[in-house]
Amino acid sequence: MTTHRKLTAALLAHELDFSTARSGGPGGQNVNKVNTKVILKFDVARSQVLTDEERDIITQKLSASMTNEGVLMVVAQESRSQLTNKETAIEKLEKMLAKAFVKKKARKATKPTKGAVQERIKGKKQRSEKKKWRQSPTD
């Protein structure tokens, strides 16, 4: 596996598709009139910028945010400004892509220490004794 280049919005700029819609939530008249929600779409399946390996990793790790056609969707509607939401969507996309290419650390198997094993057994014996004393004498 090779080291991956940093995928930025600038690198993918010509393949990003932005659309707007009306935001939900509080905001009064602004929410009802202005299309401030920004939906960023990035077609991973048909991207010319990505290598096959990068495409596979993105498809695997970000499948929850993708459509069946292989389009990665990022929604931003936190702000009342369309421009701010567009910038937020780009930041979210860059974070998602960066996180997708972080290698997962291999788990090292460990053994409990001798003291921990003895402590566990001691605790089990104490619980056993306690329960033994609870038993009625007729058993």
Sequence and secondary structure as in RCSB ss.txt:
>XXXX:A:sequence
MTTHRKLTAALLAHELDFSTARSGGPGGQNVNKVNTKVILKFDVARSQVLTDEERDIITQKLSASMTNEGVLMVV
AQESRSQLTNKETAIEKLEKMLAKAFVKKKARKATKPTKGAVQERIKGKKQRSEKKKWRQSPTD
>XXXX:A:secstr
        HHHHGGGEEEEEE   SS THHHHH   EEEEEEESTT SSS HHHHHHHHHHTGGGB TTSEEEEE
E SSS HHHHHHHHHHHHHHHHHHHTS           HHHHHHHHHHHHHHHHHHHHHS TT 
